[in-house]
Amino acid sequence: MELDIHALHDNIFEGLNRRWALLSATDGKRKNSMTIGWGGMGVMWERDVFFVMVRPCRYTYDILENTDTVTLSFFGDGYRKELTYLGRTSGRDEDKLALCGLTPVQEGKDVYFEEAKLVLSGKIIAKMDLNSSDLVDETLEKHYPKRDYHRIYVCESTRAFTQND
Ligand SMILES: Cc1cc2nc3c(=O)[nH]c(=O)nc-3n(C[C@H](O)[C@H](O)[C@H](O)COP(=O)(O)O)c2cc1C
């Protein structure tokens, strides 16, 4: 069922740190998905947006640098094994979409999964690179022992739908 993105009042990112989601993207040649545990949604520049944090070492990062579209897939219970695989293996080393045990779907630039409960798609409208000096709370530095600070992608929500209800 298509959802009105302007009326998405429930914060679908709530509990993301525990429930996780899949971030997927294609640059036309390559497509890939990775598990995310951090992100959020809200309003910026008068637009409905969501944001995700991606470290530059990810294969997905290379793809995001060559596309304007990010798709997030949110799942119900029972997909821990698949999300763990997609969050531990790199698309540089394996064809994760073929091996993950889920069913990827591509519609235009949107890559998502048949098994997802909710899919959110967005257009990248801003990118911000975190630096050590941006971490006002210095204890956050513990997340960066390799100093691989995230790039934050702010995406304008363009489409949301539910499936498998
Ligand atoms: C639960 C969980 C949450 C994760 N969250 C993030 C995240 O928010 N940002 C990030 O850059 N990596 C995150 N990762 C790590 C990536 O999913 C992982 O490095 C993945 O293998 C990258 O795949 P890729 O190289 O194919 O892009 C997470 C991993 C797990 C298991």
The ligand as a Tripos MOL2 file, in Angstrom:
@<TRIPOS>MOLECULE
LIG
   31    33     1     0     0
SMALL
NO_CHARGES

@<TRIPOS>ATOM
      1 C1         23.4450   -4.0340   13.0140 C.3       1 LIG1
      2 C2         24.3760   -3.3340   12.0740 C.ar      1 LIG1
      3 C3         24.2600   -1.9780   11.8550 C.ar      1 LIG1
      4 C4         25.1350   -1.3050   11.0020 C.ar      1 LIG1
      5 N1         24.9830    0.0450   10.7880 N.ar      1 LIG1
      6 C5         25.8120    0.6940    9.9520 C.ar      1 LIG1
      7 C6         25.6210    2.0950    9.6830 C.ar      1 LIG1
      8 O1         24.6600    2.7480   10.1570 O.2       1 LIG1
      9 N2         26.5470    2.7000    8.8820 N.ar      1 LIG1
     10 C7         27.6060    2.0160    8.3140 C.ar      1 LIG1
     11 O2         28.3970    2.6200    7.5870 O.2       1 LIG1
     12 N3         27.7680    0.6790    8.5260 N.ar      1 LIG1
     13 C8         26.8920    0.0050    9.3120 C.ar      1 LIG1
     14 N4         27.0360   -1.3410    9.5120 N.ar      1 LIG1
     15 C9         28.1360   -2.0670    8.8440 C.3       1 LIG1
     16 C10        27.8210   -2.4170    7.3930 C.3       1 LIG1
     17 O3         26.5110   -2.9480    7.2460 O.3       1 LIG1
     18 C11        28.8460   -3.4880    6.9430 C.3       1 LIG1
     19 O4         30.1450   -2.9650    7.0360 O.3       1 LIG1
     20 C12        28.5790   -4.0140    5.5530 C.3       1 LIG1
     21 O5         29.3310   -5.2070    5.3910 O.3       1 LIG1
     22 C13        28.9430   -3.0240    4.4610 C.3       1 LIG1
     23 O6         28.6850   -3.6400    3.2440 O.3       1 LIG1
     24 P1         29.2420   -3.1170    1.8550 P.3       1 LIG1
     25 O7         30.7680   -3.0660    1.9410 O.co2     1 LIG1
     26 O8         28.7550   -4.1540    0.8860 O.co2     1 LIG1
     27 O9         28.6460   -1.7550    1.6300 O.co2     1 LIG1
     28 C14        26.1560   -2.0340   10.3440 C.ar      1 LIG1
     29 C15        26.2830   -3.4140   10.5480 C.ar      1 LIG1
     30 C16        25.3960   -4.0740   11.3850 C.ar      1 LIG1
     31 C17        25.5120   -5.5510   11.5780 C.3       1 LIG1
@<TRIPOS>BOND
     1     1     2 1
     2     2     3 ar
     3     2    30 ar
     4     3     4 ar
     5     4     5 ar
     6     4    28 ar
     7     5     6 ar
     8     6     7 ar
     9     6    13 1
    10     7     8 2
    11     7     9 ar
    12     9    10 ar
    13    10    11 2
    14    10    12 ar
    15    12    13 ar
    16    13    14 ar
    17    14    15 1
    18    14    28 ar
    19    15    16 1
    20    16    17 1
    21    16    18 1
    22    18    19 1
    23    18    20 1
    24    20    21 1
    25    20    22 1
    26    22    23 1
    27    23    24 1
    28    24    25 2
    29    24    26 1
    30    24    27 1
    31    28    29 ar
    32    29    30 ar
    33    30    31 1
@<TRIPOS>SUBSTRUCTURE
     1 LIG1         1 GROUP 0 **** ****
